Amino acid sequence: MSNYMSVRTKSNRISFQIAKRTCWVLLLLSLLVGIISVLALSAGSEFIHPFTVVKELFGYGNRDYDFVLHTLRLPRVLMALLVGAALGVAGLLLQGIIRNPLAAPDIIGITSGASMGALIFIVYCMGSISIQFLPLAAILGAAIISFIIYLLSWRKGVTPIRMVLIGIGISALAKAVVTMLLVMSEVAATTKAYLWLTGSLYGANMQDVYLLLPWVAILLPLTFMLARTVNVKELGDEMAIGLGVKVQRYRLLFLLISVMLAGSAVAFAGGIAFVGLVAPHISRMLVGRSFAGLIPVTAIIGGIIVIVADIVARTAFLPKDLPTGVFTAAIGAPFFIYLLFRTRNQ
């Protein structure tokens, strides 16, 4: 009995230390987001002093920069935060349920499916159907691809390695379909679609922010509520089943949440790559492997990655505004190679 109480006390102490560390990390990351957001609002073809930005945001300025800040730059910063949070947590979920450090929405095919659905909407439905249905088209495309991956992976249950390998193959097939659509489309639609596929926040407005916000605001808390199940699943399928977890049911549920997060992000920002791969790994370096702590940290880090990439995209080569996805890929591709090298013997 005394040994049991000692172990329990030690476990509670460790949990408290992890929670304390997570709170400090979240506080520091929140401050960092605030600083980077102000810098993002300041930077551009016309530099605005950060103190002026803060005064304008809180209503104490002379409104000289009202259009630039509130119409052009603020929606773009808010969209970057939401897109980064959605992609980061989608990647975290996939890595948790598949138990593979290389899993991410853009690697196993979810992003490709969302891109395919959105591209079909842009090419064939834009103008005749409201743009508000674009997120549904992207999510539907991601859901169809994910269903195919899940169906082909099923053999008395779904194993993580089988899902990854089939996902990579289906992703290549979806990209081929996207390429065929681009080739067969009109030049104007192709140009717009190609820019969107690269991943860009150009032209973001507050209507886009309001449309994406409910997806993130609902799905992130839902993921947090299910965090304990993911922690158990990381022990392995047999151990989780022994502890009473319905593994296949929860794996499908988490896959659906990941699809909705990634699909909604892709619908508004295009194929911004590698955020779902990089953000969860950075989060684990900061707060360990407790899934409940990883969710908010990953969401913030994902937002930071996209904001920083977007700052570089629209200021490094003025007057050109390059796609944000170019710079997230510049960060993520070397990181992906590093992960491959680190896990080569596993």
C-alpha positions in Angstrom: 0.0 0.0 0.0 2.8 2.4 0.9 4.6 1.6 -2.4 1.3 2.4 -4.3 0.9 5.7 -2.5 4.5 6.6 -3.2 4.1 5.9 -6.9 0.9 7.8 -7.0 2.5 10.8 -5.3 5.4 10.7 -7.6 3.1 10.5 -10.6 1.0 13.5 -9.4 4.2 15.5 -8.9 5.4 14.8 -12.4 2.0 15.7 -13.8 2.0 19.0 -11.9 5.5 19.8 -13.2 4.4 19.0 -16.8 1.3 21.2 -16.4 3.4 24.0 -14.9 5.9 23.8 -17.8 3.1 23.8 -20.3 1.5 26.9 -18.8 4.8 28.8 -18.9 5.4 27.7 -22.5 1.9 28.8 -23.5 2.4 32.2 -21.8 5.7 32.8 -23.6 4.3 31.6 -27.0 1.3 33.9 -26.6 3.6 36.9 -26.0 5.6 35.8 -29.1 2.4 35.6 -31.2 1.5 39.1 -30.1 4.9 40.5 -31.0 5.1 38.7 -34.4 1.5 39.8 -35.2 2.4 43.4 -34.6 5.5 43.1 -36.7 3.4 41.4 -39.5 1.0 44.4 -39.3 3.9 46.8 -39.5 5.7 45.2 -42.4 4.8 45.7 -46.0 5.3 48.0 -49.0 4.7 50.8 -46.5 6.3 50.3 -43.1 4.1 51.4 -40.2 5.8 51.8 -36.8 4.8 49.1 -34.3 3.7 51.7 -31.7 1.4 53.3 -34.3 0.0 49.8 -35.1 -0.8 49.2 -31.5 -2.5 52.6 -31.1 -4.6 52.1 -34.2 -5.7 48.6 -33.1 -6.9 49.9 -29.7 -8.6 53.0 -31.3 -6.2 55.7 -30.1 -4.7 56.4 -33.5 -5.6 59.1 -36.0 -7.0 56.4 -38.5 -4.4 57.3 -41.2 -3.7 53.6 -41.7 -7.2 52.3 -41.1 -7.6 50.7 -44.6 -4.1 49.2 -44.7 -4.3 47.7 -41.2 -7.9 46.6 -40.9 -8.7 45.7 -44.5 -5.4 44.5 -46.0 -3.1 43.2 -43.2 -5.2 42.3 -40.1 -7.4 39.7 -42.0 -4.2 38.1 -43.4 -2.6 37.8 -40.0 -5.7 36.3 -38.4 -6.1 33.9 -41.3 -2.5 32.8 -40.9 -3.1 32.1 -37.2 -6.2 30.0 -37.9 -4.7 28.1 -40.9 -1.5 27.4 -38.9 -3.5 26.2 -35.9 -5.8 23.9 -38.0 -2.9 22.4 -40.0 -0.7 21.9 -36.9 -3.4 20.2 -34.8 -4.4 18.1 -37.9 -0.8 16.8 -38.1 -0.6 16.2 -34.4 -3.7 14.1 -34.5 -2.4 12.0 -37.4 0.9 11.5 -35.7 -0.9 10.4 -32.6 -3.3 7.9 -34.2 -0.8 6.5 -36.7 2.2 6.6 -34.3 4.5 7.7 -37.0 6.6 10.9 -36.8 6.4 11.4 -40.6 2.6 11.6 -40.6 1.0 14.9 -41.8 -2.1 15.9 -43.8 0.0 16.8 -46.8 2.1 13.6 -46.7 -0.6 10.9 -46.4 -3.0 12.5 -48.9 -5.6 14.5 -46.9 -4.3 17.9 -48.2 -4.2 16.5 -51.7 -7.8 15.4 -51.4 -8.8 18.8 -50.1 -7.0 20.5 -53.0 -8.7 18.2 -55.5 -12.1 19.0 -54.1 -11.5 22.7 -53.9 -9.9 22.8 -57.4 -13.0 21.1 -58.9 -15.1 23.8 -57.2 -12.9 26.6 -58.5 -12.8 25.3 -62.1 -16.3 24.2 -62.6 -18.5 25.8 -59.9 -17.0 29.3 -59.3 -19.5 31.9 -60.3 -22.6 29.7 -60.3 -22.3 28.6 -56.6 -21.4 30.9 -53.7 -17.8 31.0 -52.5 -19.0 30.1 -49.0 -19.4 26.5 -50.2 -15.6 26.2 -51.0 -14.7 24.9 -47.5 -17.3 22.1 -47.9 -15.9 21.2 -51.3 -12.4 21.0 -49.9 -13.6 18.9 -46.8 -15.6 16.7 -49.1 -12.5 16.0 -51.3 -10.4 15.3 -48.2 -13.1 13.0 -46.8 -13.4 11.0 -50.0 -9.6 10.5 -50.2 -9.4 9.6 -46.5 -12.3 7.1 -46.9 -10.5 5.4 -49.8 -7.2 5.3 -47.7 -9.1 3.9 -44.7 -11.0 1.3 -46.8 -7.8 0.1 -48.6 -5.9 0.0 -45.3 -8.6 -2.2 -43.6 -7.7 -5.8 -43.0 -9.3 -6.9 -39.7 -8.6 -3.4 -38.6 -6.3 -0.6 -39.7 -2.6 -0.7 -38.9 -0.6 2.6 -38.8 2.1 1.5 -41.2 -0.4 0.3 -43.8 -2.3 3.5 -43.6 0.8 5.6 -44.2 2.0 3.6 -47.2 -1.4 3.6 -48.9 -1.9 7.3 -48.0 1.4 8.2 -49.8 0.2 6.3 -52.9 -3.3 7.8 -52.9 -1.7 11.2 -52.4 0.3 10.8 -55.6 -2.9 9.7 -57.4 -4.8 12.8 -56.2 -2.0 15.1 -57.3 -2.1 13.5 -60.7 -5.9 14.3 -60.9 -5.1 17.9 -59.9 -2.5 18.2 -62.6 -5.0 16.8 -65.2 -7.6 19.4 -64.1 -5.1 22.2 -64.4 -4.1 21.1 -67.9 -7.7 20.8 -69.1 -8.9 24.0 -67.6 -9.0 27.5 -69.1 -5.9 29.7 -68.7 -7.6 32.2 -66.3 -8.9 29.4 -64.0 -5.6 27.6 -64.2 -3.5 30.6 -63.2 -5.8 31.3 -60.2 -5.9 27.6 -59.2 -2.1 27.2 -59.5 -1.5 30.1 -57.2 -4.0 28.7 -54.8 -2.5 25.2 -54.9 0.9 26.6 -53.9 -0.6 28.0 -50.7 -1.3 31.7 -50.4 -3.0 34.1 -48.0 -3.2 36.9 -50.7 -6.5 38.6 -50.7 -7.7 37.3 -47.3 -10.5 39.3 -45.9 -12.6 39.3 -42.7 -15.4 37.2 -44.3 -12.9 34.4 -44.9 -11.8 34.7 -41.2 -15.4 34.5 -40.0 -16.0 31.4 -42.2 -12.9 29.5 -41.0 -13.2 30.5 -37.4 -16.1 28.2 -36.4 -14.2 25.1 -37.8 -11.2 25.9 -35.6 -13.2 27.1 -32.6 -15.3 23.9 -32.5 -12.8 21.2 -33.5 -9.9 22.3 -31.3 -11.8 22.0 -28.0 -13.3 18.7 -29.2 -9.8 17.4 -29.8 -8.8 18.6 -26.3 -11.8 16.7 -24.8 -10.5 13.5 -26.5 -6.9 14.0 -25.5 -6.8 11.3 -22.9 -7.8 8.6 -25.5 -4.9 9.6 -27.8 -2.5 9.3 -24.9 -3.7 5.7 -24.3 -3.6 4.9 -28.0 0.1 5.8 -28.1 0.8 2.8 -25.9 -0.1 0.6 -28.8 -3.4 -1.0 -30.1 -3.2 -4.1 -27.9 -2.6 -2.1 -24.7 -5.3 0.4 -25.6 -7.8 -2.4 -26.3 -6.9 -4.0 -22.9 -7.7 -0.7 -21.2 -11.1 -0.6 -22.8 -10.5 1.8 -25.7 -12.4 1.1 -28.9 -9.4 1.6 -31.1 -10.9 1.5 -34.6 -13.8 3.7 -33.7 -11.6 6.4 -32.1 -9.1 6.1 -35.0 -11.8 6.9 -37.5 -13.1 9.8 -35.3 -9.7 11.4 -35.0 -9.2 10.9 -38.7 -12.5 12.7 -39.4 -11.4 15.6 -37.1 -8.1 15.8 -38.9 -9.8 15.8 -42.3 -12.1 18.7 -41.2 -9.3 20.8 -39.8 -7.0 20.3 -42.8 -9.8 20.6 -45.3 -11.1 23.9 -44.0 -7.6 25.3 -43.8 -6.8 24.2 -47.4 -10.1 25.7 -48.6 -9.0 29.2 -47.6 -5.2 29.2 -47.9 -4.5 26.4 -50.4 -1.9 23.7 -50.1 0.4 25.2 -47.5 2.7 22.3 -46.9 4.7 20.9 -43.9 3.1 22.9 -41.1 1.3 19.8 -39.9 4.6 17.9 -39.9 6.9 20.5 -38.2 4.6 22.1 -35.6 3.9 18.9 -33.5 7.6 18.0 -33.4 8.6 21.5 -32.1 5.8 21.2 -29.5 7.1 17.9 -28.2 10.5 19.5 -27.8 8.9 22.2 -25.6 6.3 20.4 -23.5 6.9 16.6 -23.8 4.3 14.1 -25.1 1.2 14.8 -23.0 -1.4 15.3 -25.7 -3.6 17.7 -23.8 -0.6 20.1 -23.4 0.5 19.5 -27.0 -2.8 20.7 -28.6 -2.7 24.4 -27.7 1.1 24.6 -28.0 0.9 23.0 -31.5 -1.9 25.3 -32.5 0.1 28.4 -31.5 3.4 27.2 -33.1 1.5 26.3 -36.3 0.1 29.9 -36.4 3.6 31.3 -35.8 5.1 29.3 -38.7 2.5 30.5 -41.1 2.7 34.2 -40.0 6.5 34.2 -40.3 6.3 32.5 -43.7 3.7 35.0 -44.9 5.8 38.0 -43.7 8.7 36.8 -45.7 6.5 36.0 -48.7 5.0 39.5 -49.0 8.1 41.6 -48.0 11.3 39.8 -49.2 10.7 40.4 -52.9 8.7 43.6 -53.1 6.7 44.5 -55.0 6.0 40.8 -55.7 3.8 38.9 -53.2 4.9 35.3 -53.3 2.8 32.3 -52.1 3.2 31.5 -48.4 3.5 27.8 -49.2 6.9 28.4 -50.9 8.4 29.4 -47.6 6.7 26.8 -45.4 8.1 24.2 -47.8 11.5 25.8 -47.5 11.3 25.2 -43.7 9.5 21.8 -43.8 11.4 20.0 -46.6 14.8 20.0 -44.8 13.0 19.0 -41.6 11.3 16.1 -43.3 14.7 14.9 -44.6 16.1 15.2 -41.1 13.2 13.1 -39.7 13.8 10.5 -42.4 17.5 10.3 -41.5 16.7 10.1 -37.8 14.2 7.3 -38.1 16.0 5.4 -40.8 16.7 2.4 -38.5 13.1 2.2 -37.0 
